Structure formats: structure tokens, C-alpha cells
Amino acid sequence: MRANWLIAVTMVLGSMLAGCYESPNVVLHKPGVYKGAKDPLVEKQAMPEQQKQLAARFNQVQTDR
């Protein structure tokens, strides 16, 4: 009986500790420098017609604020 209790407590504690594991692979990024894949929307954002469309969409849903 005591052995079953000890096994159960050990399993619960083991699963609790396994949930606290944190990967040691930390990646530090420099702020303001994007190093990901090229985003086609970035170039599109610079176009004035795109800015007008985005402003119109924003004003359609944000008029109550």
C-alpha cells in the first residue's frame, strides 16, 4: 500500500516538474532590425493608394470611438 502511494506521489511530482521545463535556447534580437523573410506587404504599405484604402477601412469600424 505504501509503495503505491510513493509511486503516485513520485509520478505527480515528476509531471509537475516536467511542466516547468524551459528550453535553454534563447535568441536575442536587436530592436528595430527585422531579419525574417522578405514581406511583400512592406513595399505595398508605402504606396499612397494603399494608405488611403487602409484609412478608409479603419474609419469604417472606428467611428464610434
C-alpha positions in Angstrom: 0.0 0.0 0.0 2.8 2.4 0.9 4.6 1.6 -2.3 1.6 2.5 -4.4 1.3 5.8 -2.6 5.0 6.6 -3.1 4.8 5.8 -6.8 1.7 8.0 -7.2 3.4 10.9 -5.4 6.6 10.4 -7.5 4.6 10.5 -10.7 2.7 13.6 -9.7 5.8 15.4 -8.7 7.6 14.3 -11.9 4.8 15.6 -14.1 4.7 18.9 -12.2 8.4 19.4 -12.7 8.2 18.4 -16.4 5.7 21.2 -16.9 8.2 23.7 -15.5 10.9 22.9 -18.1 12.1 25.9 -20.1 14.2 25.5 -23.2 17.7 27.0 -22.8 17.8 28.1 -26.5 17.4 31.8 -26.1 17.6 34.0 -29.2 18.5 37.7 -28.6 17.3 40.1 -31.3 18.4 43.6 -31.9 15.5 46.0 -31.6 14.4 47.6 -34.9 16.2 45.1 -37.1 14.0 42.6 -38.9 15.8 39.5 -40.0 13.0 37.4 -41.2 11.8 36.5 -44.7 11.0 39.3 -47.1 7.5 40.6 -46.6 5.7 41.8 -49.8 3.3 43.9 -47.7 6.1 46.3 -46.6 6.5 47.6 -50.1 2.8 47.8 -50.6 2.4 49.9 -47.4 4.5 52.7 -48.9 2.0 53.2 -51.8 -0.4 56.2 -51.2 -3.4 54.3 -52.6 -2.8 51.5 -50.1 -2.7 54.1 -47.3 -6.0 55.6 -48.5 -7.6 52.1 -48.5 -6.4 51.3 -45.0 -7.5 54.7 -43.7 -11.0 54.1 -45.2 -11.2 50.6 -43.7 -10.1 52.0 -40.3 -12.7 54.8 -40.4 -15.5 52.3 -41.2 -15.1 50.4 -37.9 -13.6 53.0 -35.6 -16.3 55.7 -35.9 -17.8 55.0 -32.5 -14.6 55.8 -30.6 
